[in-house]
Amino acid sequence: MELGLKILTAADKLFNRFGVRSVSMDDVSKELNISKKTLYKCFRDKNELIAITIKSHMDKMDDAILNITSIENHPIKQLFQITQFAISQTNSMNPNMMFDLKKYHHEIYADLIKHREEHIIVRILNNIELGREKGMYRLDFDENVIAHSFSILTYTVFDHDEFKLTNFDPNLALSEVMKYHIRGIASSEGLKELESLNWN
């Protein structure tokens, strides 16, 4: 495995285990048994290492969503499968990750928000269009308002700064938010489809 990829893999594991703020470049070099000099040859500083690690997560999510939507042609089943994938990813994520990014790495957090606007919202709009074509979603709502609102709501689930005063399990919260979204836009036929999934 290329050294840069090994470093990213090790850093990702440490960030997910301990949070972004708690992990130093020393920790990463010790994890790989390499010198800090070698580490800095591959990554300028910790901020760059974090940025590339987060980008790899976003790329992985984008690829997974694209794969799901290219295979599954049912709008509600698409959202179900996307939710299951997202939950599988959050199980290994330290709950302080978003809080650390928001408080200590403003530019990286801003990139996450930009990514939400450029990718996640587009995916939701595509899903709404598909759902309307198949009669699963109603026509009497503004798709842009709903897509943006849903995007903000899902990011809030993972924003520890917003959820730190609650005892909500992020996985349960994400699942409930997705069902809430579907129930809000579904036609009577769509609601029947949602109930048939036995989505717990």
SULJOQUI-V927829 format. One record per helix or strand of 3 or more residues. SS is the DSSP state (A for helix, B for strand). FROM is the first residue (numbers start at 0). TO is the last residue. If there is no record, write none. Layout:
SS;FROM;TO + SS;FROM;TO
This chain:
A;2;17 + A;24;31 + A;35;41 + A;45;70 + A;74;89 + A;96;103 + A;105;132 + A;142;156 + A;159;162 + A;169;184 + A;187;195
